[in-house]
């Protein structure tokens, strides 16, 4: 593997990791907001 390809792969992996982290944080914040607005006796997961 050439150094350029390796550098590009590392950059892509870092970008994907950052995107996943941002998505997870956004989903968690959304779930927290939704769970605050519902009664406590309802399950947190709507599909359960």
Contact map, one row per residue, 1 for C-alpha under 8 A:
111011000000000000000000000000000000000000000000
111111000000000000000000000000000000000000000000
111111100000000000000000000000000000000000000000
011111110000000000000000000000000000000000000000
111111111000000000000000000000000000000000000000
111111111100000000000000000000000000000000000000
001111111110000000000000000000000000000000000000
000111111111000000000000000000000000000000000000
000011111111100000000000000000000000000000000000
000001111111110000000000000000000000000000000000
000000111111111000000000000000000000000000000000
000000011111111100000000000000000000000000000000
000000001111111110000000000000000000000000000000
000000000111111111000000000000000000000000000000
000000000011111111100000000000000000000000000000
000000000001111111110000000000000000000000000000
000000000000111111111000000000000000000000000000
000000000000011111111100000000000000000000000000
000000000000001111111110000000000000000000000000
000000000000000111111111000000000000000000000000
000000000000000011111111100000000000000000000000
000000000000000001111111110000000000000000000000
000000000000000000111111111000000000000000000000
000000000000000000011111111100000000000000000000
000000000000000000001111111110000000000000000000
000000000000000000000111111111000000000000000000
000000000000000000000011111111100000000000000000
000000000000000000000001111111110000000000000000
000000000000000000000000111111111000000000000000
000000000000000000000000011111111100000000000000
000000000000000000000000001111111110000000000000
000000000000000000000000000111111111000000000000
000000000000000000000000000011111111100000000000
000000000000000000000000000001111111110000000000
000000000000000000000000000000111111111000010000
000000000000000000000000000000011111111000000000
000000000000000000000000000000001111111000000000
000000000000000000000000000000000111111101000000
000000000000000000000000000000000011111111000000
000000000000000000000000000000000000011111100000
000000000000000000000000000000000000001111100000
000000000000000000000000000000000000011111110000
000000000000000000000000000000000000000111111101
000000000000000000000000000000000010000001111100
000000000000000000000000000000000000000000111111
000000000000000000000000000000000000000000111111
000000000000000000000000000000000000000000001111
000000000000000000000000000000000000000000101111
